């Protein structure tokens, strides 16, 4: 949806990266002349370096990097009703059902991968700030996908998810300060669920996404 919003609002070339080529090709079919599907594992530095090298060879710079990777991780919904009956039941349910590896994997995808995706494109973002490459005069920037779960005490999905989303937002703030001398901006979008009493259509979501990216990036 974010890639389509950018394409709809005038972006000339957009690389969309992920592990499953078939899904990427389906996503790219709406704007085949603009959206370029590329297989990439964002948890691999080698894979990110290959993606960055491809973009550098074909375009030479970037104006915007959107870090949209995310997994939900171990969820409280699968613990069973008895987990709410006592602290002992909750302890047993989590201990038996969740692994440290799955918990840590959530942070790897939701936080670590976001960081190294941003780092992989710093040189190209810097080149995007050159006057001849700057889109509409706007400084290069990185946008990450956070979550409203970062701000609430209710457990959305699971503890690893809310923890990783809070972590990535704090990391974004620190990186925004650290990258300021290089004139590379960093922002976050924090989507959340709508209540059942409020119906929002696919068209309205698309229009909202378009407006968000118009605010973030004025394209040529």
Backbone as JSON Lines, residues from 0, in Angstrom:
{"i":0,"aa":"X","n":[0.82,-1.2,0.0],"ca":[0.0,0.0,0.0],"c":[0.87,1.27,0.0]}
{"i":1,"aa":"X","n":[1.95,1.27,0.77],"ca":[2.82,2.44,0.8],"c":[3.51,2.65,-0.54]}
{"i":2,"aa":"X","n":[3.95,1.55,-1.15],"ca":[4.6,1.66,-2.46],"c":[3.62,2.19,-3.5]}
{"i":3,"aa":"X","n":[2.39,1.72,-3.45],"ca":[1.37,2.2,-4.4],"c":[1.07,3.68,-4.17]}
{"i":4,"aa":"X","n":[1.06,4.09,-2.9],"ca":[0.81,5.5,-2.6],"c":[1.89,6.38,-3.19]}
{"i":5,"aa":"X","n":[3.13,5.94,-3.06],"ca":[4.24,6.71,-3.63],"c":[4.16,6.75,-5.16]}
{"i":6,"aa":"X","n":[3.85,5.59,-5.76],"ca":[3.73,5.53,-7.21],"c":[2.59,6.41,-7.71]}
{"i":7,"aa":"X","n":[1.47,6.4,-7.0],"ca":[0.31,7.2,-7.38],"c":[0.62,8.69,-7.31]}
{"i":8,"aa":"X","n":[1.5,9.06,-6.37],"ca":[1.8,10.47,-6.16],"c":[3.04,10.95,-6.9]}
{"i":9,"aa":"X","n":[3.53,10.16,-7.87],"ca":[4.53,10.68,-8.78],"c":[5.94,10.16,-8.64]}
{"i":10,"aa":"X","n":[6.19,9.23,-7.73],"ca":[7.54,8.67,-7.63],"c":[7.9,7.99,-8.95]}
{"i":11,"aa":"X","n":[9.16,8.15,-9.37],"ca":[9.57,7.67,-10.69],"c":[10.01,6.2,-10.68]}
{"i":12,"aa":"X","n":[10.61,5.76,-9.58],"ca":[11.13,4.4,-9.51],"c":[11.14,3.96,-8.05]}
{"i":13,"aa":"X","n":[10.53,2.8,-7.78],"ca":[10.42,2.3,-6.4],"c":[10.83,0.83,-6.38]}
{"i":14,"aa":"X","n":[11.78,0.52,-5.54],"ca":[12.19,-0.87,-5.33],"c":[11.44,-1.42,-4.13]}
{"i":15,"aa":"X","n":[10.74,-2.54,-4.32],"ca":[10.06,-3.19,-3.2],"c":[10.78,-4.52,-2.94]}
{"i":16,"aa":"X","n":[11.17,-4.71,-1.7],"ca":[12.02,-5.86,-1.35],"c":[11.33,-6.75,-0.33]}
{"i":17,"aa":"X","n":[11.53,-8.05,-0.49],"ca":[10.98,-9.04,0.43],"c":[11.49,-10.42,0.07]}
{"i":18,"aa":"X","n":[11.1,-11.41,0.84],"ca":[11.63,-12.76,0.64],"c":[10.89,-13.53,-0.45]}
{"i":19,"aa":"X","n":[9.62,-13.2,-0.69],"ca":[8.79,-14.01,-1.6],"c":[8.53,-13.26,-2.91]}
{"i":20,"aa":"X","n":[9.16,-13.75,-3.96],"ca":[9.08,-13.06,-5.25],"c":[7.66,-13.0,-5.77]}
{"i":21,"aa":"X","n":[6.86,-14.05,-5.59],"ca":[5.5,-14.06,-6.11],"c":[4.66,-12.95,-5.48]}
{"i":22,"aa":"X","n":[4.83,-12.74,-4.18],"ca":[4.09,-11.67,-3.51],"c":[4.54,-10.3,-3.99]}
{"i":23,"aa":"X","n":[5.84,-10.16,-4.2],"ca":[6.38,-8.89,-4.68],"c":[5.86,-8.58,-6.09]}
{"i":24,"aa":"X","n":[5.83,-9.6,-6.93],"ca":[5.36,-9.39,-8.31],"c":[3.88,-9.01,-8.34]}
{"i":25,"aa":"X","n":[3.1,-9.61,-7.45],"ca":[1.69,-9.24,-7.35],"c":[1.54,-7.79,-6.92]}
{"i":26,"aa":"X","n":[2.33,-7.39,-5.93],"ca":[2.27,-6.01,-5.46],"c":[2.71,-5.03,-6.54]}
{"i":27,"aa":"X","n":[3.7,-5.43,-7.32],"ca":[4.25,-4.54,-8.35],"c":[3.34,-4.43,-9.57]}
{"i":28,"aa":"X","n":[2.39,-5.33,-9.71],"ca":[1.57,-5.37,-10.93],"c":[0.69,-4.13,-11.1]}
{"i":29,"aa":"X","n":[0.43,-3.41,-10.01],"ca":[-0.43,-2.22,-10.11],"c":[0.28,-1.07,-10.83]}
{"i":30,"aa":"X","n":[1.63,-1.03,-10.71],"ca":[2.42,0.01,-11.38],"c":[3.69,-0.64,-11.92]}
{"i":31,"aa":"X","n":[3.57,-1.48,-12.94],"ca":[4.72,-2.27,-13.4],"c":[5.89,-1.46,-13.93]}
{"i":32,"aa":"X","n":[5.64,-0.24,-14.36],"ca":[6.73,0.59,-14.89],"c":[7.47,1.34,-13.78]}
{"i":33,"aa":"X","n":[6.92,1.3,-12.57],"ca":[7.51,2.06,-11.47],"c":[8.01,1.14,-10.35]}
{"i":34,"aa":"X","n":[7.22,0.13,-10.01],"ca":[7.55,-0.76,-8.9],"c":[8.46,-1.89,-9.38]}
{"i":35,"aa":"X","n":[9.62,-2.01,-8.75],"ca":[10.61,-3.02,-9.13],"c":[10.74,-4.04,-8.0]}
{"i":36,"aa":"X","n":[10.26,-5.28,-8.21],"ca":[10.36,-6.29,-7.15],"c":[11.77,-6.88,-7.06]}
{"i":37,"aa":"X","n":[12.3,-6.98,-5.85],"ca":[13.64,-7.53,-5.62],"c":[13.59,-8.44,-4.4]}
{"i":38,"aa":"X","n":[14.06,-9.66,-4.56],"ca":[14.12,-10.59,-3.42],"c":[15.25,-10.15,-2.49]}
{"i":39,"aa":"X","n":[14.91,-9.99,-1.21],"ca":[15.89,-9.54,-0.23],"c":[15.45,-10.01,1.16]}
{"i":40,"aa":"X","n":[16.39,-10.51,1.93],"ca":[16.15,-10.87,3.32],"c":[16.74,-9.76,4.19]}
{"i":41,"aa":"X","n":[15.89,-8.98,4.83],"ca":[16.39,-7.82,5.58],"c":[17.1,-8.21,6.88]}
{"i":42,"aa":"X","n":[17.06,-9.48,7.24],"ca":[17.83,-9.93,8.41],"c":[19.24,-10.35,8.01]}
{"i":43,"aa":"X","n":[19.59,-10.18,6.75],"ca":[20.92,-10.55,6.24],"c":[21.65,-9.31,5.73]}
{"i":44,"aa":"X","n":[22.82,-9.02,6.29],"ca":[23.6,-7.87,5.82],"c":[24.05,-8.07,4.38]}
{"i":45,"aa":"X","n":[24.38,-9.3,4.0],"ca":[24.79,-9.57,2.62],"c":[23.66,-9.27,1.65]}
{"i":46,"aa":"X","n":[22.43,-9.67,2.02],"ca":[21.28,-9.44,1.17],"c":[20.97,-7.95,1.05]}
{"i":47,"aa":"X","n":[21.07,-7.23,2.16],"ca":[20.85,-5.78,2.13],"c":[21.92,-5.07,1.3]}
{"i":48,"aa":"X","n":[23.16,-5.53,1.42],"ca":[24.25,-4.92,0.65],"c":[24.03,-5.14,-0.84]}
{"i":49,"aa":"X","n":[23.54,-6.33,-1.21],"ca":[23.27,-6.62,-2.62],"c":[22.16,-5.73,-3.16]}
{"i":50,"aa":"X","n":[21.12,-5.51,-2.34],"ca":[20.03,-4.63,-2.75],"c":[20.52,-3.2,-2.93]}
{"i":51,"aa":"X","n":[21.3,-2.72,-1.99],"ca":[21.85,-1.37,-2.08],"c":[22.73,-1.21,-3.32]}
{"i":52,"aa":"X","n":[23.55,-2.21,-3.59],"ca":[24.43,-2.16,-4.76],"c":[23.62,-2.13,-6.06]}
{"i":53,"aa":"X","n":[22.53,-2.88,-6.1],"ca":[21.67,-2.9,-7.29],"c":[21.07,-1.52,-7.54]}
{"i":54,"aa":"X","n":[20.55,-0.89,-6.47],"ca":[19.96,0.44,-6.61],"c":[21.02,1.45,-7.02]}
{"i":55,"aa":"X","n":[22.2,1.34,-6.43],"ca":[23.27,2.28,-6.78],"c":[23.66,2.15,-8.24]}
{"i":56,"aa":"X","n":[23.73,0.93,-8.73],"ca":[24.12,0.7,-10.13],"c":[23.05,1.21,-11.09]}
{"i":57,"aa":"X","n":[21.78,1.0,-10.74],"ca":[20.7,1.32,-11.67],"c":[20.2,2.77,-11.57]}
{"i":58,"aa":"X","n":[20.3,3.35,-10.39],"ca":[19.8,4.72,-10.2],"c":[20.89,5.67,-9.73]}
{"i":59,"aa":"X","n":[21.67,5.23,-8.73],"ca":[22.77,6.05,-8.24],"c":[22.5,6.76,-6.93]}
{"i":60,"aa":"X","n":[21.24,6.84,-6.52],"ca":[20.89,7.51,-5.28],"c":[19.47,7.12,-4.89]}
{"i":61,"aa":"X","n":[19.06,7.46,-3.66],"ca":[17.67,7.31,-3.25],"c":[17.25,8.55,-2.48]}
{"i":62,"aa":"X","n":[15.96,8.85,-2.51],"ca":[15.4,9.97,-1.74],"c":[14.68,9.51,-0.49]}
{"i":63,"aa":"X","n":[14.2,8.28,-0.51],"ca":[13.39,7.77,0.59],"c":[13.62,6.28,0.77]}
{"i":64,"aa":"X","n":[13.81,5.85,2.02],"ca":[13.85,4.43,2.37],"c":[12.74,4.17,3.37]}
{"i":65,"aa":"X","n":[11.86,3.23,3.06],"ca":[10.78,2.85,3.97],"c":[11.12,1.48,4.56]}
{"i":66,"aa":"X","n":[11.29,1.44,5.87],"ca":[11.6,0.2,6.58],"c":[10.28,-0.36,7.13]}
{"i":67,"aa":"X","n":[9.76,-1.37,6.45],"ca":[8.4,-1.85,6.73],"c":[8.37,-3.3,7.19]}
{"i":68,"aa":"X","n":[9.53,-3.86,7.52],"ca":[9.55,-5.27,7.94],"c":[8.92,-5.41,9.31]}
{"i":69,"aa":"X","n":[8.24,-6.54,9.54],"ca":[7.63,-6.76,10.85],"c":[7.01,-8.14,10.98]}
{"i":70,"aa":"X","n":[7.12,-8.7,12.17],"ca":[6.46,-9.95,12.52],"c":[5.79,-9.76,13.88]}
{"i":71,"aa":"X","n":[4.77,-10.56,14.14],"ca":[4.03,-10.4,15.4],"c":[4.67,-11.13,16.56]}
{"i":72,"aa":"X","n":[5.41,-12.21,16.28],"ca":[6.07,-12.94,17.35],"c":[5.1,-13.78,18.16]}
{"i":73,"aa":"X","n":[5.59,-14.37,19.25],"ca":[4.73,-15.21,20.11],"c":[3.56,-14.39,20.64]}
{"i":74,"aa":"X","n":[2.35,-14.92,20.47],"ca":[1.16,-14.16,20.84],"c":[0.45,-14.69,22.07]}
{"i":75,"aa":"X","n":[-0.16,-13.79,22.82],"ca":[-0.89,-14.2,24.02],"c":[-2.2,-14.9,23.65]}
{"i":76,"aa":"X","n":[-2.67,-14.67,22.43],"ca":[-3.93,-15.29,22.02],"c":[-3.89,-16.8,21.97]}
{"i":77,"aa":"X","n":[-2.7,-17.36,21.79],"ca":[-2.59,-18.81,21.69],"c":[-2.3,-19.51,23.0]}
{"i":78,"aa":"X","n":[-2.34,-18.79,24.1],"ca":[-1.99,-19.4,25.38],"c":[-3.13,-20.19,26.01]}
{"i":79,"aa":"X","n":[-4.35,-19.94,25.56],"ca":[-5.5,-20.66,26.12],"c":[-6.14,-19.89,27.26]}
{"i":80,"aa":"X","n":[-7.42,-20.19,27.48],"ca":[-8.19,-19.47,28.49],"c":[-7.66,-19.68,29.89]}
{"i":81,"aa":"X","n":[-7.11,-20.86,30.16],"ca":[-6.65,-21.18,31.52],"c":[-5.48,-20.3,31.95]}
{"i":82,"aa":"X","n":[-4.79,-19.68,30.99],"ca":[-3.64,-18.84,31.33],"c":[-4.06,-17.62,32.13]}
{"i":83,"aa":"X","n":[-5.34,-17.26,32.04],"ca":[-5.84,-16.1,32.78],"c":[-6.32,-16.44,34.18]}
{"i":84,"aa":"X","n":[-6.33,-17.72,34.52],"ca":[-6.9,-18.15,35.8],"c":[-5.97,-17.91,36.97]}
{"i":85,"aa":"X","n":[-4.67,-18.03,36.74],"ca":[-3.72,-17.85,37.83],"c":[-2.34,-17.52,37.27]}
{"i":86,"aa":"X","n":[-1.5,-16.94,38.12],"ca":[-0.13,-16.63,37.71],"c":[0.61,-17.9,37.35]}
{"i":87,"aa":"X","n":[0.33,-18.99,38.08],"ca":[1.01,-20.26,37.81],"c":[0.63,-20.8,36.44]}
{"i":88,"aa":"X","n":[-0.65,-20.68,36.08],"ca":[-1.09,-21.14,34.76],"c":[-0.48,-20.29,33.65]}
{"i":89,"aa":"X","n":[-0.4,-18.98,33.88],"ca":[0.2,-18.1,32.9],"c":[1.68,-18.44,32.72]}
{"i":90,"aa":"X","n":[2.36,-18.66,33.82],"ca":[3.77,-19.02,33.76],"c":[3.98,-20.28,32.94]}
{"i":91,"aa":"X","n":[3.18,-21.31,33.22],"ca":[3.34,-22.6,32.52],"c":[3.01,-22.46,31.04]}
{"i":92,"aa":"X","n":[1.95,-21.71,30.73],"ca":[1.54,-21.56,29.33],"c":[2.64,-20.88,28.52]}
{"i":93,"aa":"X","n":[3.2,-19.79,29.05],"ca":[4.26,-19.08,28.33],"c":[5.52,-19.94,28.26]}
{"i":94,"aa":"X","n":[5.89,-20.55,29.36],"ca":[7.12,-21.34,29.41],"c":[7.08,-22.51,28.43]}
{"i":95,"aa":"X","n":[5.92,-23.13,28.32],"ca":[5.79,-24.3,27.44],"c":[5.61,-23.92,25.97]}
{"i":96,"aa":"X","n":[4.97,-22.78,25.7],"ca":[4.6,-22.44,24.33],"c":[5.61,-21.56,23.61]}
{"i":97,"aa":"X","n":[6.32,-20.71,24.34],"ca":[7.2,-19.74,23.7],"c":[8.65,-20.14,23.86]}
{"i":98,"aa":"X","n":[9.43,-19.88,22.81],"ca":[10.87,-20.11,22.89],"c":[11.6,-18.77,22.92]}
{"i":99,"aa":"X","n":[12.77,-18.77,23.51],"ca":[13.58,-17.55,23.5],"c":[13.95,-17.16,22.07]}
{"i":100,"aa":"X","n":[14.15,-18.17,21.22],"ca":[14.53,-17.91,19.83],"c":[13.42,-17.14,19.1]}
{"i":101,"aa":"X","n":[12.15,-17.57,19.29],"ca":[11.04,-16.89,18.64],"c":[10.86,-15.48,19.19]}
{"i":102,"aa":"X","n":[11.05,-15.32,20.49],"ca":[10.93,-14.01,21.11],"c":[12.0,-13.06,20.55]}
{"i":103,"aa":"X","n":[13.23,-13.55,20.5],"ca":[14.34,-12.74,20.01],"c":[14.19,-12.45,18.52]}
{"i":104,"aa":"X","n":[13.64,-13.4,17.75],"ca":[13.44,-13.21,16.31],"c":[12.55,-12.01,16.04]}
{"i":105,"aa":"X","n":[11.58,-11.77,16.92],"ca":[10.69,-10.63,16.74],"c":[11.48,-9.32,16.78]}
{"i":106,"aa":"X","n":[12.42,-9.23,17.72],"ca":[13.26,-8.04,17.8],"c":[14.22,-7.97,16.6]}
{"i":107,"aa":"X","n":[14.67,-9.12,16.12],"ca":[15.57,-9.14,14.97],"c":[14.91,-8.53,13.74]}
{"i":108,"aa":"X","n":[13.66,-8.91,13.49],"ca":[12.96,-8.42,12.3],"c":[12.43,-7.0,12.51]}
{"i":109,"aa":"X","n":[11.84,-6.75,13.67],"ca":[11.15,-5.49,13.91],"c":[12.07,-4.33,14.28]}
{"i":110,"aa":"X","n":[13.27,-4.65,14.74],"ca":[14.16,-3.6,15.2],"c":[15.54,-3.68,14.53]}
{"i":111,"aa":"X","n":[16.23,-4.8,14.71],"ca":[17.58,-4.93,14.16],"c":[17.59,-4.78,12.64]}
{"i":112,"aa":"X","n":[16.65,-5.45,11.97],"ca":[16.59,-5.39,10.51],"c":[16.28,-3.98,10.02]}
{"i":113,"aa":"X","n":[15.45,-3.27,10.76],"ca":[15.14,-1.88,10.42],"c":[16.4,-1.02,10.48]}
{"i":114,"aa":"X","n":[17.18,-1.21,11.54],"ca":[18.41,-0.44,11.72],"c":[19.38,-0.69,10.56]}
{"i":115,"aa":"X","n":[19.62,-1.96,10.23],"ca":[20.6,-2.25,9.19],"c":[20.09,-1.94,7.79]}
{"i":116,"aa":"X","n":[18.78,-1.95,7.6],"ca":[18.22,-1.49,6.32],"c":[18.55,-0.01,6.13]}
{"i":117,"aa":"X","n":[18.33,0.77,7.18],"ca":[18.64,2.2,7.11],"c":[20.14,2.42,6.86]}
{"i":118,"aa":"X","n":[20.97,1.7,7.58],"ca":[22.41,1.86,7.44],"c":[22.87,1.48,6.03]}
{"i":119,"aa":"X","n":[22.26,0.45,5.46],"ca":[22.66,-0.03,4.14],"c":[22.49,1.04,3.06]}
{"i":120,"aa":"X","n":[21.6,2.01,3.29],"ca":[21.3,3.01,2.26],"c":[21.77,4.42,2.62]}
{"i":121,"aa":"X","n":[22.55,4.56,3.67],"ca":[22.97,5.9,4.08],"c":[23.72,6.64,2.99]}
{"i":122,"aa":"X","n":[24.63,5.94,2.31],"ca":[25.4,6.63,1.27],"c":[24.52,7.08,0.12]}
{"i":123,"aa":"X","n":[23.52,6.26,-0.23],"ca":[22.62,6.62,-1.33],"c":[21.66,7.73,-0.91]}
{"i":124,"aa":"X","n":[21.26,7.73,0.35],"ca":[20.43,8.83,0.86],"c":[21.22,10.14,0.86]}
{"i":125,"aa":"X","n":[22.5,10.05,1.19],"ca":[23.35,11.23,1.15],"c":[23.46,11.78,-0.28]}
{"i":126,"aa":"X","n":[23.62,10.88,-1.23],"ca":[23.67,11.29,-2.63],"c":[22.33,11.85,-3.09]}
{"i":127,"aa":"X","n":[21.23,11.35,-2.5],"ca":[19.91,11.88,-2.83],"c":[19.72,13.32,-2.4]}
{"i":128,"aa":"X","n":[20.57,13.78,-1.49],"ca":[20.5,15.17,-1.04],"c":[21.23,16.15,-1.95]}
{"i":129,"aa":"X","n":[21.94,15.63,-2.93],"ca":[22.6,16.53,-3.89],"c":[21.53,17.31,-4.65]}
{"i":130,"aa":"X","n":[21.79,18.58,-4.92],"ca":[20.76,19.42,-5.56],"c":[20.16,18.81,-6.82]}
{"i":131,"aa":"X","n":[20.98,18.14,-7.61],"ca":[20.48,17.57,-8.86],"c":[19.62,16.32,-8.65]}
{"i":132,"aa":"X","n":[19.69,15.74,-7.43],"ca":[18.94,14.51,-7.14],"c":[17.78,14.73,-6.19]}
{"i":133,"aa":"X","n":[17.72,15.87,-5.57],"ca":[16.74,16.1,-4.5],"c":[15.33,16.19,-5.07]}
{"i":134,"aa":"X","n":[14.44,15.37,-4.52],"ca":[13.06,15.31,-5.01],"c":[12.25,16.48,-4.48]}
{"i":135,"aa":"X","n":[11.9,17.4,-5.36],"ca":[11.08,18.53,-4.96],"c":[11.73,19.42,-3.92]}
{"i":136,"aa":"X","n":[13.04,19.32,-3.77],"ca":[13.74,20.13,-2.78],"c":[13.69,19.58,-1.38]}
{"i":137,"aa":"X","n":[13.08,18.4,-1.19],"ca":[12.93,17.81,0.14],"c":[14.16,16.97,0.48]}
{"i":138,"aa":"X","n":[14.61,17.04,1.72],"ca":[15.76,16.27,2.16],"c":[15.46,14.78,2.16]}
{"i":139,"aa":"X","n":[16.5,13.99,1.94],"ca":[16.36,12.53,1.99],"c":[15.86,12.11,3.37]}
{"i":140,"aa":"X","n":[15.09,11.02,3.39],"ca":[14.59,10.57,4.68],"c":[14.33,9.07,4.72]}
{"i":141,"aa":"X","n":[14.26,8.6,5.96],"ca":[13.94,7.2,6.27],"c":[12.63,7.2,7.03]}
{"i":142,"aa":"X","n":[11.71,6.35,6.62],"ca":[10.43,6.19,7.32],"c":[10.33,4.75,7.81]}
{"i":143,"aa":"X","n":[10.04,4.58,9.08],"ca":[9.86,3.24,9.62],"c":[8.4,3.02,9.99]}
{"i":144,"aa":"X","n":[7.98,1.76,9.96],"ca":[6.64,1.41,10.39],"c":[6.69,0.98,11.85]}
{"i":145,"aa":"X","n":[6.13,1.83,12.71],"ca":[6.02,1.49,14.12],"c":[4.66,0.88,14.4]}
{"i":146,"aa":"X","n":[4.08,1.2,15.53],"ca":[2.75,0.7,15.88],"c":[2.2,1.49,17.04]}
{"i":147,"aa":"X","n":[0.88,1.64,17.06],"ca":[0.23,2.27,18.2],"c":[0.47,1.46,19.47]}
{"i":148,"aa":"X","n":[0.86,0.19,19.29],"ca":[1.16,-0.68,20.43],"c":[2.33,-0.14,21.25]}
{"i":149,"aa":"X","n":[3.12,0.74,20.65],"ca":[4.25,1.34,21.37],"c":[3.8,2.27,22.49]}
{"i":150,"aa":"X","n":[2.55,2.73,22.42],"ca":[2.09,3.77,23.33],"c":[1.04,3.3,24.33]}
{"i":151,"aa":"X","n":[0.58,2.07,24.22],"ca":[-0.49,1.61,25.1],"c":[-0.01,0.46,25.98]}
{"i":152,"aa":"X","n":[-0.69,0.25,27.09],"ca":[-0.3,-0.79,28.03],"c":[-1.01,-2.12,27.76]}
{"i":153,"aa":"X","n":[-2.01,-2.11,26.91],"ca":[-2.66,-3.35,26.51],"c":[-1.69,-4.18,25.67]}
{"i":154,"aa":"X","n":[-1.73,-5.47,25.84],"ca":[-0.83,-6.34,25.08],"c":[-1.44,-6.61,23.71]}
{"i":155,"aa":"X","n":[-0.87,-5.99,22.69],"ca":[-1.3,-6.22,21.32],"c":[-0.44,-7.34,20.74]}
{"i":156,"aa":"X","n":[-1.05,-8.42,20.4],"ca":[-0.37,-9.61,19.88],"c":[0.43,-10.31,20.98]}
{"i":157,"aa":"X","n":[1.55,-9.72,21.38],"ca":[2.39,-10.36,22.4],"c":[3.4,-9.38,22.97]}
{"i":158,"aa":"X","n":[4.09,-9.84,23.99],"ca":[5.05,-8.96,24.67],"c":[6.25,-8.63,23.78]}
{"i":159,"aa":"X","n":[6.68,-9.58,22.98],"ca":[7.81,-9.33,22.08],"c":[7.44,-8.27,21.05]}
{"i":160,"aa":"X","n":[6.21,-8.32,20.56],"ca":[5.77,-7.35,19.55],"c":[5.76,-5.94,20.11]}
{"i":161,"aa":"X","n":[5.09,-5.74,21.26],"ca":[4.99,-4.39,21.81],"c":[6.37,-3.88,22.22]}
{"i":162,"aa":"X","n":[7.19,-4.79,22.74],"ca":[8.54,-4.38,23.14],"c":[9.38,-3.97,21.96]}
{"i":163,"aa":"X","n":[9.29,-4.73,20.87],"ca":[10.1,-4.41,19.69],"c":[9.64,-3.13,19.01]}
{"i":164,"aa":"X","n":[8.34,-2.87,19.03],"ca":[7.84,-1.65,18.41],"c":[8.17,-0.41,19.24]}
{"i":165,"aa":"X","n":[8.17,-0.56,20.57],"ca":[8.62,0.54,21.41],"c":[10.11,0.79,21.19]}
{"i":166,"aa":"X","n":[10.87,-0.3,21.07],"ca":[12.31,-0.18,20.86],"c":[12.63,0.51,19.54]}
{"i":167,"aa":"X","n":[11.92,0.16,18.48],"ca":[12.24,0.73,17.17],"c":[11.88,2.21,17.12]}
{"i":168,"aa":"X","n":[10.87,2.63,17.86],"ca":[10.53,4.05,17.89],"c":[11.61,4.86,18.63]}
{"i":169,"aa":"X","n":[12.08,4.33,19.75],"ca":[13.14,5.02,20.47],"c":[14.42,5.06,19.64]}
{"i":170,"aa":"X","n":[14.69,3.97,18.94],"ca":[15.85,3.93,18.06],"c":[15.72,4.97,16.96]}
{"i":171,"aa":"X","n":[14.51,5.11,16.42],"ca":[14.26,6.1,15.37],"c":[14.56,7.51,15.88]}
{"i":172,"aa":"X","n":[14.14,7.82,17.1],"ca":[14.39,9.15,17.66],"c":[15.89,9.42,17.79]}
{"i":173,"aa":"X","n":[16.6,8.4,18.29],"ca":[18.05,8.56,18.45],"c":[18.75,8.71,17.1]}
{"i":174,"aa":"X","n":[18.31,7.91,16.11],"ca":[18.92,8.0,14.78],"c":[18.61,9.34,14.13]}
{"i":175,"aa":"X","n":[17.41,9.87,14.35],"ca":[17.04,11.16,13.78],"c":[18.01,12.24,14.26]}
{"i":176,"aa":"X","n":[18.36,12.18,15.54],"ca":[19.32,13.14,16.09],"c":[20.71,12.9,15.52]}
{"i":177,"aa":"X","n":[21.11,11.64,15.45],"ca":[22.46,11.3,15.0],"c":[22.68,11.62,13.53]}
{"i":178,"aa":"X","n":[21.63,11.48,12.73],"ca":[21.75,11.71,11.29],"c":[21.5,13.16,10.89]}
{"i":179,"aa":"X","n":[21.07,13.98,11.84],"ca":[20.76,15.37,11.52],"c":[21.92,16.13,10.89]}
{"i":180,"aa":"X","n":[23.16,15.94,11.33],"ca":[24.26,16.67,10.68],"c":[24.43,16.32,9.2]}
{"i":181,"aa":"X","n":[23.92,15.16,8.81],"ca":[24.03,14.75,7.4],"c":[22.78,15.13,6.6]}
{"i":182,"aa":"X","n":[21.85,15.81,7.28],"ca":[20.59,16.25,6.65],"c":[19.77,15.07,6.11]}
{"i":183,"aa":"X","n":[19.8,13.96,6.83],"ca":[18.95,12.81,6.51],"c":[17.9,12.71,7.6]}
{"i":184,"aa":"X","n":[16.66,12.88,7.23],"ca":[15.56,12.89,8.18],"c":[15.12,11.47,8.5]}
{"i":185,"aa":"X","n":[14.46,11.31,9.66],"ca":[13.94,10.0,10.04],"c":[12.6,10.21,10.73]}
{"i":186,"aa":"X","n":[11.6,9.46,10.27],"ca":[10.24,9.57,10.81],"c":[9.62,8.18,10.96]}
{"i":187,"aa":"X","n":[8.49,8.14,11.65],"ca":[7.79,6.88,11.86],"c":[6.3,7.06,11.6]}
{"i":188,"aa":"X","n":[5.68,5.99,11.13],"ca":[4.22,5.89,11.03],"c":[3.78,4.83,12.02]}
{"i":189,"aa":"X","n":[2.78,5.14,12.83],"ca":[2.33,4.19,13.86],"c":[0.85,3.84,13.65]}
{"i":190,"aa":"X","n":[0.58,2.87,12.79],"ca":[-0.82,2.49,12.56],"c":[-1.4,1.74,13.75]}
{"i":191,"aa":"X","n":[-2.72,1.7,13.81],"ca":[-3.4,0.96,14.88],"c":[-4.72,0.42,14.39]}
{"i":192,"aa":"X","n":[-5.3,-0.45,15.16],"ca":[-6.58,-1.04,14.8],"c":[-7.71,-0.02,14.99]}
{"i":193,"aa":"X","n":[-8.73,-0.16,14.14],"ca":[-9.95,0.61,14.32],"c":[-10.95,-0.23,15.1]}
{"i":194,"aa":"X","n":[-11.75,0.42,15.92],"ca":[-12.77,-0.32,16.68],"c":[-13.85,-0.84,15.73]}
{"i":195,"aa":"X","n":[-14.57,-1.86,16.16],"ca":[-15.6,-2.47,15.33],"c":[-16.73,-1.5,15.0]}
{"i":196,"aa":"X","n":[-16.87,-0.47,15.83],"ca":[-17.95,0.48,15.61],"c":[-17.61,1.5,14.53]}
{"i":197,"aa":"X","n":[-16.36,1.48,14.08],"ca":[-15.93,2.44,13.07],"c":[-15.5,1.69,11.82]}
{"i":198,"aa":"X","n":[-16.24,1.88,10.76],"ca":[-15.95,1.18,9.51],"c":[-15.11,2.06,8.61]}
{"i":199,"aa":"X","n":[-13.99,1.54,8.18],"ca":[-13.13,2.28,7.26],"c":[-12.91,1.44,6.01]}
{"i":200,"aa":"X","n":[-13.15,2.0,4.87],"ca":[-13.08,1.25,3.62],"c":[-11.66,1.19,3.09]}
{"i":201,"aa":"X","n":[-11.42,0.25,2.18],"ca":[-10.11,0.15,1.54],"c":[-9.78,1.44,0.81]}
{"i":202,"aa":"X","n":[-10.78,2.06,0.19],"ca":[-10.53,3.31,-0.52],"c":[-10.09,4.4,0.46]}
{"i":203,"aa":"X","n":[-10.73,4.45,1.62],"ca":[-10.38,5.47,2.62],"c":[-8.98,5.24,3.15]}
{"i":204,"aa":"X","n":[-8.61,3.98,3.37],"ca":[-7.26,3.66,3.84],"c":[-6.24,4.09,2.8]}
{"i":205,"aa":"X","n":[-6.52,3.79,1.53],"ca":[-5.61,4.16,0.46],"c":[-5.46,5.67,0.38]}
{"i":206,"aa":"X","n":[-6.57,6.39,0.51],"ca":[-6.53,7.85,0.46],"c":[-5.73,8.41,1.64]}
{"i":207,"aa":"X","n":[-5.9,7.81,2.83],"ca":[-5.16,8.25,4.0],"c":[-3.66,8.02,3.82]}
{"i":208,"aa":"X","n":[-3.3,6.84,3.28],"ca":[-1.89,6.55,3.03],"c":[-1.3,7.52,2.02]}
{"i":209,"aa":"X","n":[-2.05,7.82,0.98],"ca":[-1.59,8.79,-0.01],"c":[-1.29,10.14,0.63]}
{"i":210,"aa":"X","n":[-2.2,10.58,1.5],"ca":[-2.03,11.88,2.14],"c":[-0.82,11.89,3.08]}
{"i":211,"aa":"X","n":[-0.58,10.77,3.76],"ca":[0.57,10.67,4.65],"c":[1.85,10.86,3.86]}
{"i":212,"aa":"X","n":[1.95,10.17,2.72],"ca":[3.18,10.25,1.95],"c":[3.3,11.57,1.19]}
{"i":213,"aa":"X","n":[2.2,12.22,0.91],"ca":[2.29,13.57,0.36],"c":[2.94,14.5,1.38]}
{"i":214,"aa":"X","n":[2.58,14.29,2.65],"ca":[3.15,15.12,3.71],"c":[4.63,14.81,3.93]}
{"i":215,"aa":"X","n":[4.99,13.53,3.8],"ca":[6.38,13.15,4.02],"c":[7.29,13.51,2.85]}
{"i":216,"aa":"X","n":[6.77,13.4,1.63],"ca":[7.67,13.52,0.48],"c":[6.97,14.22,-0.68]}
{"i":217,"aa":"X","n":[7.46,15.37,-1.08],"ca":[7.0,16.0,-2.3],"c":[7.87,15.51,-3.44]}
{"i":218,"aa":"X","n":[7.25,14.79,-4.37],"ca":[8.01,14.22,-5.47],"c":[8.03,15.17,-6.65]}
{"i":219,"aa":"X","n":[8.94,14.86,-7.6],"ca":[9.03,15.71,-8.79],"c":[7.73,15.73,-9.56]}
